Amino acid sequence: MMLPVMPPISPMLARPVPTIPPDASYEPKWDGFRSICFRDGAEVQLGSRNERPLTRYFPELVAAVTAELPERCVIDGEIIIATDRGLDFEALQQRIHPADSRVRMLAEQTPASFIAFDLLALGDDDYTRRPFTERRATLIAALAGSGPSVHVTPATTDLATARRWFEDFEGAGLDGVIAKPLTLSYQPGKRVMFKIKHERTADCVVAGYRVHKSGGDAIGSLLLGLYKSDGTLASVGVIGAFPMTKRRQLFTELQPLVATLDEHPWSWAAHEAGERTPRRNESSRWNAGKDLTFVPLRPERVVEVRYDHMEGERFRHTAQFNRWRPDRDARTCTYAQLEQPSTFDLYDIVPGLGRAPN
């Protein structure tokens, strides 16, 4: 492979801001695996945000890139799996698997798509120092014949449209809006774009904890639960961003609530393939050696957390601590409190994604 911009490259990043800024180019914030695609003839490499190759996990995209992208190019984008119910991040996670046979089976059952949103190189030309408006125009022209697996993200410079996208597109599984200054050059690894994400709060039951990696007297993360309509306690996610002094303090505070698995709502976890985990078949796909065992707690303590959006029954991203709620009865922490975004079809965002038109 011999391109003007060579792998590995850390993608340009965005920093969070509370509101959509004016005078920018706006795009939906896709919820998948960030990837920079390098193609030089028959050679294709899909790089990840941490500069590790994703190529072997998406053989169908390698074929699509060869068929649909220019002969020599470097394009920044997102690998997603689109369904008639919106983006499916869990199906995407299943692709990070050591068995090639399973990867290829899933590639047929749940094929991925590539959403392109920036151009780093085309032919012999390095575009990273050029303004975003020029990179965007060249990207659209270069990918005019792409599809059905490679798509250019929609973009607008109209602030009112961006605000509407922020509200509407969440129903298809997208998690906000990205704003790019019009004259912005491509700056690998730097947070020079802006991201605006939904932020909500929920009162959750603290149902367990994992010990911090530094030792046994500090909390690594708190495991959160919400009650379902049938009275069962579902695992919804974790919070873990605490100073070390707070981690040790929490460890001491929670000891009186420590329970055995037999008396815990997640007692079935004791029988799950040797993993004492509150989520069936949970594993760390990015770190196979990560210890996911947990200490069960009597589900009595309530914490208010901040989250952006749900994926199925769980928080899509790690929740953030807001405050303790000693005034709340744990049994009142149910899914009913959560805001439900309106449904929106991926096909209406990018034709060819998700549900086919009627």
One Martini backbone bead per residue (centre of mass of N, CA, C, O) as a GRO file, in nm:
protein
  358
    1MET     BB    1   0.094   0.037   0.024
    2MET     BB    2   0.057   0.373  -0.150
    3LEU     BB    3  -0.012   0.671   0.016
    4PRO     BB    4  -0.039   0.997   0.120
    5VAL     BB    5  -0.199   0.839   0.351
    6MET     BB    6  -0.097   0.643   0.623
    7PRO     BB    7  -0.100   0.383   0.811
    8PRO     BB    8  -0.171   0.489   1.103
    9ILE     BB    9  -0.471   0.679   1.213
   10SER     BB   10  -0.601   0.926   1.398
   11PRO     BB   11  -0.889   1.053   1.443
   12MET     BB   12  -1.085   1.306   1.438
   13LEU     BB   13  -1.228   1.499   1.698
   14ALA     BB   14  -1.473   1.565   1.959
   15ARG     BB   15  -1.628   1.806   2.159
   16PRO     BB   16  -1.834   1.883   2.403
   17VAL     BB   17  -2.150   2.059   2.374
   18PRO     BB   18  -2.460   2.198   2.466
   19THR     BB   19  -2.476   2.344   2.179
   20ILE     BB   20  -2.542   2.442   1.865
   21PRO     BB   21  -2.342   2.588   1.657
   22PRO     BB   22  -2.264   2.824   1.448
   23ASP     BB   23  -2.117   2.817   1.152
   24ALA     BB   24  -2.159   2.515   1.015
   25SER     BB   25  -2.125   2.173   0.969
   26TYR     BB   26  -2.385   1.924   0.970
   27GLU     BB   27  -2.418   1.602   1.140
   28PRO     BB   28  -2.485   1.307   1.209
   29LYS     BB   29  -2.441   1.085   1.487
   30TRP     BB   30  -2.295   0.800   1.460
   31ASP     BB   31  -2.349   0.450   1.589
   32GLY     BB   32  -2.032   0.300   1.592
   33PHE     BB   33  -1.741   0.236   1.414
   34ARG     BB   34  -1.468   0.396   1.389
   35SER     BB   35  -1.326   0.460   1.051
   36ILE     BB   36  -1.041   0.423   0.845
   37CYS     BB   37  -1.018   0.409   0.495
   38PHE     BB   38  -0.796   0.207   0.297
   39ARG     BB   39  -0.717   0.241  -0.061
   40ASP     BB   40  -0.506   0.024  -0.286
   41GLY     BB   41  -0.679  -0.118  -0.478
   42ALA     BB   42  -0.674  -0.439  -0.341
   43GLU     BB   43  -0.606  -0.275  -0.090
   44VAL     BB   44  -0.744  -0.305   0.249
   45GLN     BB   45  -0.806  -0.079   0.534
   46LEU     BB   46  -0.949  -0.091   0.868
   47GLY     BB   47  -0.952   0.151   1.095
   48SER     BB   48  -0.944   0.258   1.418
   49ARG     BB   49  -0.949   0.473   1.676
   50ASN     BB   50  -0.690   0.296   1.803
   51GLU     BB   51  -0.535   0.184   1.532
   52ARG     BB   52  -0.681  -0.077   1.485
   53PRO     BB   53  -0.766  -0.333   1.298
   54LEU     BB   54  -1.094  -0.430   1.128
   55THR     BB   55  -1.087  -0.603   0.868
   56ARG     BB   56  -1.153  -0.910   0.958
   57TYR     BB   57  -1.461  -0.831   1.063
   58PHE     BB   58  -1.526  -0.703   0.743
   59PRO     BB   59  -1.548  -0.858   0.453
   60GLU     BB   60  -1.787  -0.706   0.311
   61LEU     BB   61  -1.637  -0.425   0.310
   62VAL     BB   62  -1.399  -0.496   0.140
   63ALA     BB   63  -1.568  -0.557  -0.111
   64ALA     BB   64  -1.715  -0.281  -0.123
   65VAL     BB   65  -1.468  -0.097  -0.150
   66THR     BB   66  -1.364  -0.224  -0.415
   67ALA     BB   67  -1.643  -0.152  -0.573
   68GLU     BB   68  -1.713   0.172  -0.458
   69LEU     BB   69  -1.437   0.293  -0.449
   70PRO     BB   70  -1.178   0.444  -0.514
   71GLU     BB   71  -0.873   0.321  -0.596
   72ARG     BB   72  -0.750   0.583  -0.430
   73CYS     BB   73  -0.802   0.611  -0.072
   74VAL     BB   74  -0.903   0.822   0.221
   75ILE     BB   75  -1.164   0.746   0.467
   76ASP     BB   76  -1.387   0.881   0.689
   77GLY     BB   77  -1.590   0.687   0.932
   78GLU     BB   78  -1.868   0.447   0.975
   79ILE     BB   79  -1.953   0.150   1.125
   80ILE     BB   80  -2.259  -0.022   1.050
   81ILE     BB   81  -2.587  -0.151   1.153
   82ALA     BB   82  -2.878  -0.187   0.964
   83THR     BB   83  -3.226  -0.162   1.043
   84ASP     BB   84  -3.576  -0.145   1.081
   85ARG     BB   85  -3.493  -0.032   1.396
   86GLY     BB   86  -3.208   0.059   1.329
   87LEU     BB   87  -2.940   0.070   1.503
   88ASP     BB   88  -2.699  -0.212   1.574
   89PHE     BB   89  -2.461  -0.244   1.813
   90GLU     BB   90  -2.466  -0.537   1.909
   91ALA     BB   91  -2.412  -0.664   1.632
   92LEU     BB   92  -2.139  -0.526   1.601
   93GLN     BB   93  -1.996  -0.656   1.847
   94GLN     BB   94  -2.011  -0.957   1.739
   95ARG     BB   95  -1.769  -0.918   1.527
   96ILE     BB   96  -1.571  -0.938   1.772
   97HIS     BB   97  -1.411  -1.228   1.670
   98PRO     BB   98  -1.186  -1.497   1.650
   99ALA     BB   99  -1.377  -1.643   1.449
  100ASP     BB  100  -1.398  -1.657   1.114
  101SER     BB  101  -1.663  -1.814   1.072
  102ARG     BB  102  -1.841  -1.621   1.236
  103VAL     BB  103  -1.786  -1.361   1.087
  104ARG     BB  104  -1.898  -1.467   0.810
  105MET     BB  105  -2.181  -1.530   0.906
  106LEU     BB  106  -2.249  -1.237   1.003
  107ALA     BB  107  -2.196  -1.097   0.730
  108GLU     BB  108  -2.458  -1.231   0.611
  109GLN     BB  109  -2.677  -1.166   0.833
  110THR     BB  110  -2.518  -0.868   0.928
  111PRO     BB  111  -2.450  -0.637   0.736
  112ALA     BB  112  -2.242  -0.381   0.674
  113SER     BB  113  -2.177  -0.029   0.681
  114PHE     BB  114  -2.049   0.279   0.523
  115ILE     BB  115  -1.998   0.603   0.663
  116ALA     BB  116  -1.912   0.890   0.499
  117PHE     BB  117  -1.735   1.219   0.625
  118ASP     BB  118  -1.428   1.209   0.508
  119LEU     BB  119  -1.126   1.342   0.343
  120LEU     BB  120  -0.771   1.262   0.304
  121ALA     BB  121  -0.755   1.099   0.019
  122LEU     BB  122  -0.683   1.125  -0.350
  123GLY     BB  123  -0.485   0.949  -0.491
  124ASP     BB  124  -0.205   1.179  -0.475
  125ASP     BB  125  -0.385   1.344  -0.270
  126ASP     BB  126  -0.366   1.559   0.005
  127TYR     BB  127  -0.648   1.680   0.220
  128THR     BB  128  -0.583   1.768   0.526
  129ARG     BB  129  -0.520   2.092   0.462
  130ARG     BB  130  -0.797   2.128   0.375
  131PRO     BB  131  -1.095   2.237   0.376
  132PHE     BB  132  -1.393   2.100   0.445
  133THR     BB  133  -1.555   2.196   0.199
  134GLU     BB  134  -1.363   2.055  -0.004
  135ARG     BB  135  -1.376   1.767   0.108
  136ARG     BB  136  -1.680   1.730   0.075
  137ALA     BB  137  -1.710   1.779  -0.230
  138THR     BB  138  -1.511   1.552  -0.313
  139LEU     BB  139  -1.657   1.318  -0.176
  140ILE     BB  140  -1.921   1.332  -0.335
  141ALA     BB  141  -1.794   1.293  -0.615
  142ALA     BB  142  -1.633   1.022  -0.554
  143LEU     BB  143  -1.927   0.879  -0.437
  144ALA     BB  144  -2.155   0.883  -0.660
  145GLY     BB  145  -2.127   0.545  -0.724
  146SER     BB  146  -2.214   0.439  -0.469
  147GLY     BB  147  -2.323   0.137  -0.358
  148PRO     BB  148  -2.501  -0.020  -0.093
  149SER     BB  149  -2.254   0.010   0.147
  150VAL     BB  150  -2.181   0.307   0.060
  151HIS     BB  151  -2.209   0.627   0.234
  152VAL     BB  152  -2.302   0.957   0.254
  153THR     BB  153  -2.344   1.183   0.469
  154PRO     BB  154  -2.542   1.401   0.578
  155ALA     BB  155  -2.555   1.766   0.524
  156THR     BB  156  -2.550   2.098   0.686
  157THR     BB  157  -2.576   2.474   0.727
  158ASP     BB  158  -2.851   2.456   0.878
  159LEU     BB  159  -2.953   2.508   1.195
  160ALA     BB  160  -3.250   2.413   1.191
  161THR     BB  161  -3.192   2.134   1.075
  162ALA     BB  162  -3.002   2.036   1.299
  163ARG     BB  163  -3.217   2.052   1.523
  164ARG     BB  164  -3.406   1.846   1.395
  165TRP     BB  165  -3.211   1.611   1.386
  166PHE     BB  166  -3.162   1.590   1.689
  167GLU     BB  167  -3.460   1.499   1.744
  168ASP     BB  168  -3.535   1.280   1.516
  169PHE     BB  169  -3.281   1.067   1.482
  170GLU     BB  170  -3.294   0.907   1.751
  171GLY     BB  171  -3.519   0.697   1.648
  172ALA     BB  172  -3.264   0.549   1.470
  173GLY     BB  173  -2.990   0.561   1.677
  174LEU     BB  174  -2.891   0.834   1.696
  175ASP     BB  175  -2.663   1.062   1.914
  176GLY     BB  176  -2.665   1.336   1.732
  177VAL     BB  177  -2.434   1.611   1.662
  178ILE     BB  178  -2.207   1.737   1.419
  179ALA     BB  179  -1.960   2.006   1.420
  180LYS     BB  180  -1.799   2.183   1.141
  181PRO     BB  181  -1.580   2.384   1.050
  182LEU     BB  182  -1.540   2.505   0.730
  183THR     BB  183  -1.201   2.550   0.762
  184LEU     BB  184  -1.124   2.274   0.852
  185SER     BB  185  -0.880   2.075   0.912
  186TYR     BB  186  -0.715   1.771   0.929
  187GLN     BB  187  -0.676   1.651   1.281
  188PRO     BB  188  -0.527   1.414   1.425
  189GLY     BB  189  -0.646   1.354   1.758
  190LYS     BB  190  -0.820   1.616   1.758
  191ARG     BB  191  -1.051   1.839   1.935
  192VAL     BB  192  -1.216   2.033   1.671
  193MET     BB  193  -1.485   1.942   1.708
  194PHE     BB  194  -1.845   1.901   1.758
  195LYS     BB  195  -2.066   1.767   2.018
  196ILE     BB  196  -2.421   1.682   2.035
  197LYS     BB  197  -2.592   1.544   2.309
  198HIS     BB  198  -2.792   1.366   2.481
  199GLU     BB  199  -2.941   1.447   2.812
  200ARG     BB  200  -3.022   1.243   3.090
  201THR     BB  201  -3.222   1.112   3.358
  202ALA     BB  202  -3.190   0.849   3.619
  203ASP     BB  203  -3.325   0.620   3.847
  204CYS     BB  204  -3.117   0.382   4.016
  205VAL     BB  205  -3.010   0.073   4.104
  206VAL     BB  206  -2.780  -0.057   4.330
  207ALA     BB  207  -2.663  -0.405   4.262
  208GLY     BB  208  -2.343  -0.348   4.242
  209TYR     BB  209  -1.984  -0.434   4.218
  210ARG     BB  210  -1.658  -0.349   4.112
  211VAL     BB  211  -1.337  -0.387   4.147
  212HIS     BB  212  -1.060  -0.232   4.148
  213LYS     BB  213  -0.756  -0.282   3.987
  214SER     BB  214  -0.576  -0.189   4.247
  215GLY     BB  215  -0.795  -0.334   4.442
  216GLY     BB  216  -1.011  -0.439   4.731
  217ASP     BB  217  -1.078  -0.111   4.852
  218ALA     BB  218  -1.224  -0.040   4.567
  219ILE     BB  219  -1.421   0.106   4.332
  220GLY     BB  220  -1.485   0.068   3.993
  221SER     BB  221  -1.804  -0.010   3.969
  222LEU     BB  222  -2.149   0.046   3.923
  223LEU     BB  223  -2.443  -0.143   3.921
  224LEU     BB  224  -2.734  -0.114   3.725
  225GLY     BB  225  -3.098  -0.086   3.783
  226LEU     BB  226  -3.425  -0.187   3.648
  227TYR     BB  227  -3.762  -0.217   3.658
  228LYS     BB  228  -3.993  -0.416   3.537
  229SER     BB  229  -4.326  -0.494   3.485
  230ASP     BB  230  -4.263  -0.796   3.621
  231GLY     BB  231  -4.033  -0.721   3.862
  232THR     BB  232  -3.769  -0.730   3.732
  233LEU     BB  233  -3.414  -0.690   3.734
  234ALA     BB  234  -3.236  -0.493   3.523
  235SER     BB  235  -2.953  -0.449   3.337
  236VAL     BB  236  -2.819  -0.111   3.231
  237GLY     BB  237  -2.529  -0.056   3.376
  238VAL     BB  238  -2.269   0.193   3.446
  239ILE     BB  239  -2.053   0.344   3.695
  240GLY     BB  240  -1.689   0.493   3.723
  241ALA     BB  241  -1.638   0.815   3.779
  242PHE     BB  242  -1.401   0.828   4.032
  243PRO     BB  243  -1.230   0.913   4.277
  244MET     BB  244  -1.029   0.739   4.483
  245THR     BB  245  -1.151   0.836   4.750
  246LYS     BB  246  -1.442   0.754   4.666
  247ARG     BB  247  -1.394   0.454   4.615
  248ARG     BB  248  -1.324   0.389   4.914
  249GLN     BB  249  -1.577   0.502   5.045
  250LEU     BB  250  -1.781   0.318   4.896
  251PHE     BB  251  -1.677   0.051   4.993
  252THR     BB  252  -1.753   0.100   5.289
  253GLU     BB  253  -2.058   0.179   5.255
  254LEU     BB  254  -2.144  -0.108   5.099
  255GLN     BB  255  -2.095  -0.352   5.291
  256PRO     BB  256  -2.387  -0.380   5.431
  257LEU     BB  257  -2.510  -0.475   5.125
  258VAL     BB  258  -2.390  -0.736   5.103
  259ALA     BB  259  -2.453  -1.026   4.906
  260THR     BB  260  -2.581  -1.304   4.785
  261LEU     BB  261  -2.673  -1.458   4.500
  262ASP     BB  262  -2.920  -1.621   4.613
  263GLU     BB  263  -3.057  -1.324   4.717
  264HIS     BB  264  -3.047  -1.220   4.425
  265PRO     BB  265  -3.183  -1.107   4.124
  266TRP     BB  266  -2.890  -1.229   3.990
  267SER     BB  267  -2.856  -1.546   4.049
  268TRP     BB  268  -2.805  -1.661   3.754
  269ALA     BB  269  -2.500  -1.573   3.731
  270ALA     BB  270  -2.375  -1.835   3.867
  271HIS     BB  271  -2.454  -2.009   3.575
  272GLU     BB  272  -2.264  -1.832   3.366
  273ALA     BB  273  -1.992  -1.968   3.259
  274GLY     BB  274  -1.836  -1.853   3.530
  275GLU     BB  275  -1.986  -1.570   3.517
  276ARG     BB  276  -2.027  -1.298   3.743
  277THR     BB  277  -2.281  -1.158   3.570
  278PRO     BB  278  -2.555  -0.922   3.494
  279ARG     BB  279  -2.508  -1.029   3.192
  280ARG     BB  280  -2.584  -1.218   2.950
  281ASN     BB  281  -2.295  -1.310   2.793
  282GLU     BB  282  -2.088  -1.130   2.901
  283SER     BB  283  -1.812  -0.949   2.750
  284SER     BB  284  -1.485  -0.850   2.662
  285ARG     BB  285  -1.400  -0.779   2.336
  286TRP     BB  286  -1.139  -0.582   2.386
  287ASN     BB  287  -1.082  -0.753   2.676
  288ALA     BB  288  -1.039  -1.077   2.756
  289GLY     BB  289  -0.894  -1.025   3.058
  290LYS     BB  290  -1.132  -0.902   3.188
  291ASP     BB  291  -1.284  -0.852   3.495
  292LEU     BB  292  -1.651  -0.934   3.552
  293THR     BB  293  -1.684  -0.955   3.832
  294PHE     BB  294  -1.919  -0.938   4.116
  295VAL     BB  295  -2.079  -0.759   4.383
  296PRO     BB  296  -2.352  -0.812   4.554
  297LEU     BB  297  -2.646  -0.613   4.626
  298ARG     BB  298  -2.878  -0.480   4.790
  299PRO     BB  299  -3.165  -0.326   4.638
  300GLU     BB  300  -3.165   0.003   4.793
  301ARG     BB  301  -2.994   0.196   4.637
  302VAL     BB  302  -3.007   0.533   4.495
  303VAL     BB  303  -2.927   0.671   4.165
  304GLU     BB  304  -2.847   0.950   3.979
  305VAL     BB  305  -2.821   0.964   3.623
  306ARG     BB  306  -2.646   1.016   3.325
  307TYR     BB  307  -2.775   1.002   2.984
  308ASP     BB  308  -2.839   0.960   2.642
  309HIS     BB  309  -2.910   0.647   2.552
  310MET     BB  310  -3.076   0.369   2.438
  311GLU     BB  311  -3.019  -0.001   2.407
  312GLY     BB  312  -3.280  -0.120   2.468
  313GLU     BB  313  -3.225  -0.196   2.815
  314ARG     BB  314  -2.964  -0.013   2.775
  315PHE     BB  315  -2.708   0.177   2.806
  316ARG     BB  316  -2.500   0.272   2.560
  317HIS     BB  317  -2.340   0.428   2.776
  318THR     BB  318  -2.177   0.538   3.021
  319ALA     BB  319  -2.273   0.652   3.304
  320GLN     BB  320  -2.337   0.941   3.518
  321PHE     BB  321  -2.293   1.090   3.799
  322ASN     BB  322  -2.509   1.296   4.008
  323ARG     BB  323  -2.689   1.156   4.258
  324TRP     BB  324  -2.830   1.087   4.545
  325ARG     BB  325  -3.152   0.898   4.647
  326PRO     BB  326  -3.286   0.866   4.959
  327ASP     BB  327  -3.602   0.930   4.872
  328ARG     BB  328  -3.596   0.660   4.715
  329ASP     BB  329  -3.755   0.383   4.608
  330ALA     BB  330  -3.632   0.120   4.443
  331ARG     BB  331  -3.912   0.009   4.322
  332THR     BB  332  -3.950   0.293   4.146
  333CYS     BB  333  -3.720   0.195   3.945
  334THR     BB  334  -3.823   0.238   3.623
  335TYR     BB  335  -3.886   0.253   3.280
  336ALA     BB  336  -4.117   0.473   3.289
  337GLN     BB  337  -3.912   0.729   3.325
  338LEU     BB  338  -3.835   0.707   3.035
  339GLU     BB  339  -3.759   0.845   2.746
  340GLN     BB  340  -3.930   0.826   2.423
  341PRO     BB  341  -3.841   0.821   2.120
  342SER     BB  342  -3.917   0.869   1.815
  343THR     BB  343  -3.968   0.718   1.529
  344PHE     BB  344  -3.702   0.649   1.277
  345ASP     BB  345  -3.592   0.611   0.956
  346LEU     BB  346  -3.305   0.544   0.792
  347TYR     BB  347  -3.408   0.588   0.500
  348ASP     BB  348  -3.467   0.904   0.560
  349ILE     BB  349  -3.155   0.967   0.578
  350VAL     BB  350  -3.049   0.703   0.403
  351PRO     BB  351  -3.081   0.574   0.120
  352GLY     BB  352  -3.058   0.211   0.181
  353LEU     BB  353  -3.127   0.215   0.480
  354GLY     BB  354  -3.285  -0.022   0.611
  355ARG     BB  355  -3.584   0.029   0.529
  356ALA     BB  356  -3.765  -0.016   0.274
  357PRO     BB  357  -3.962   0.117   0.063
  358ASN     BB  358  -4.311   0.113  -0.019
   0.00000   0.00000   0.00000
